[in-house]
């Protein structure tokens, strides 16, 4: 299966797309769509978001548009169990720093999948990203330290945990909001370990609600 990041033609939207190969079983819900496109999304973050979203859907191979170091691809495949037995406790190799990346990331991006709008402006070091169902709404609303974006993420919650869906969204939009960490719904301990390790490869710290 190929994981692609695709800008939607004629809109400012974005689609994370899974494309099947040959006779491979097509994963359910092949795309995660937003009415806003994240900026400067790297192939590595695309790969990790795809693994978070589609990794539990009986995949045999994963590949992303653009160049990603083989060590990262191998670690993602081992963590998720693509083509081999899953090992969420894998001892990760350290991430290679990008010497040209001078962005200062100083906020926590809180992902809200419940379409509940904040009554007050987020705290100093927090930014809110609220997803509203694309079956009822369209477009994007940018606010002070928050954004409201129409998405079909709610559909994916039927096939992946809310934490995995939120983590995939957080990885895609972390750079857009200069986030060093993401805050997502709590989940089982084994799920937490997998999510933390996948996000660690992208240099993103994960905070689970209630921690």
C-alpha angles and dihedrals in degrees: 000000000000121000113211135181107215129184109219114244116247094012141070089242133118137217130198101206133195114203120194122224126220113314094346116136108260110237115236115260099016096198142047109208134196134180089226128058122223114232127236094007110181125218088242093057090045089054094048093046089050092050091050092050103037104019095100094054102091098268123175099191139010129202133167134209108256132027122310124171112257091234091061093047091050093048092049091049092049094047093050098033100241109167091347142046113298117249110182089174093063114149099242124220112235117267117256108244119233106231091199094054104098098160116132109225111196109149141078114234110216113204115210116192095172099079091236113145119223115250093208137031111274119260121273097271098034132086122189126219110187120189119207123196114269090213088072107023142032135197136031134274119203117203139167106300091342144072135199115209132180111233144157090232090118089068092058092056086075090065105027133036118270088244093056093048092047091047091052089051091047093052091050095050103031094100092044089062097032089242123172091187141020130219115213139164118289120256142167119315094248090050090049091053093051094047094046093051095047092049091046088064087061093047092251124136116216124217118188120212111264095029 
